[in-house]
Amino acid sequence: MSESDLDDFDDCVLCGAPGGEVVWESALCRVVMVDDADYPGYCRIILHRHLREMTDLPEKERTQLMNVVFAVERAVRCLYQPDKINLASLGNMTPHVHWHLIPRWRDDRH
């Protein structure tokens, strides 16, 4: 872990709390449902340990994490039948590796 990772670790909301209702987890990550009435099915896939960037992960773990992202996308598409799925890994507000998976509909509020 780099020095900048250590600086972020103490204040990281994703290290100190689940980040939503945990619906699945492995040794690598957890999948949480985000409580947002405007976007049913909105999930986050959150790495358990504190790292800032996907490239900080070994290649095998990057692949495993993306396999989880894709599996969650398939499940959300099947369960909610959205018009589109938005995937994002931002981290400017929370510099901890995580993915947002947001189902979208033509008539949603955005």
Phi and psi in degrees as a GROMACS rama.xvg file:
@    title "Ramachandran Plot"
@    xaxis  label "Phi"
@    yaxis  label "Psi"
@TYPE xy
-77.6925  168.746  SER-2
-62.3691  -37.8798  GLU-3
-66.9678  -32.944  SER-4
-63.732  -41.3564  ASP-5
-64.8647  -36.7346  LEU-6
-61.9567  -39.6022  ASP-7
-75.8263  -28.8214  ASP-8
-56.4481  -45.2542  PHE-9
-62.9595  -31.5144  ASP-10
-102.794  7.6711  ASP-11
-78.5378  118.133  CYS-12
-69.3092  -26.1469  VAL-13
-82.647  -15.5319  LEU-14
-84.6772  -29.8401  CYS-15
-94.6144  -10.3325  GLY-16
-150.353  158.949  ALA-17
-62.8221  -32.5965  PRO-18
90.7088  10.2679  GLY-19
148.369  -174.416  GLY-20
-76.5578  115.715  GLU-21
-69.902  123.134  VAL-22
-111.026  -14.8375  VAL-23
-165.366  146.314  TRP-24
-155.437  158.364  GLU-25
-132.357  -173.828  SER-26
-65.7908  -25.1488  ALA-27
-87.76  -42.7621  LEU-28
-154.324  175.065  CYS-29
-133.077  153.211  ARG-30
-112.44  127.119  VAL-31
-123.868  147.395  VAL-32
-88.1358  134.627  MET-33
-95.1012  129.174  VAL-34
-79.3712  91.1137  ASP-35
-140.86  104.748  ASP-36
-59.4635  -27.5755  ALA-37
-75.1338  -20.0702  ASP-38
-133.86  73.3428  TYR-39
-59.9  137.869  PRO-40
90.77  -0.24588  GLY-41
-65.2003  124.268  TYR-42
-126.11  158.241  CYS-43
-123.373  140.848  ARG-44
-111.142  115.74  ILE-45
-119.723  124.34  ILE-46
-63.8376  136.44  LEU-47
-66.6847  -44.7507  HIS-48
-90.2075  158.75  ARG-49
-84.1929  107.533  HIS-50
-135.339  150.453  LEU-51
-87.5858  -36.2938  ARG-52
-129.66  150.131  GLU-53
-57.6245  -35.7285  MET-54
-74.5096  -5.55306  THR-55
-78.1179  -16.2008  ASP-56
-83.69  144.126  LEU-57
-60.877  152.308  PRO-58
-53.741  -42.6509  GLU-59
-60.2745  -41.7164  LYS-60
-72.8963  -33.2778  GLU-61
-59.5709  -45.4124  ARG-62
-63.0692  -44.7906  THR-63
-60.532  -43.9178  GLN-64
-63.3554  -44.4253  LEU-65
-66.8354  -33.0325  MET-66
-62.2282  -37.1255  ASN-67
-66.0466  -46.0085  VAL-68
-55.0912  -47.4112  VAL-69
-66.9088  -37.0376  PHE-70
-66.3735  -40.2598  ALA-71
-65.7695  -40.9521  VAL-72
-58.6104  -46.9275  GLU-73
-59.1122  -43.6992  ARG-74
-65.3244  -43.8537  ALA-75
-65.2217  -41.3077  VAL-76
-61.0764  -41.4806  ARG-77
-67.8845  -44.9763  CYS-78
-76.2456  -38.4915  LEU-79
-108.154  -18.803  TYR-80
49.1635  54.7757  GLN-81
-73.1311  166.337  PRO-82
-75.6867  -25.9805  ASP-83
-158.561  156.12  LYS-84
-118.253  129.413  ILE-85
-100.886  130.509  ASN-86
-114.996  134.862  LEU-87
-148.453  140.146  ALA-88
-126.32  96.4065  SER-89
-97.2263  -78.275  LEU-90
85.3765  1.93586  GLY-91
-70.1104  -30.9209  ASN-92
-89.8124  -35.9918  MET-93
-131.701  95.0773  THR-94
-76.5769  69.8977  PRO-95
-142.431  129.946  HIS-96
-56.343  118.829  VAL-97
-160.495  155.938  HIS-98
-119.825  139.609  TRP-99
-99.1551  133.017  HIS-100
-123.429  109.61  LEU-101
-120.643  111.793  ILE-102
-68.6834  140.619  PRO-103
-127.868  147.344  ARG-104
-126.398  152.499  TRP-105
-55.5721  -33.4318  ARG-106
-103.99  18.6358  ASP-107
-73.4767  170.979  ASP-108
-68.6254  -11.9804  ARG-109
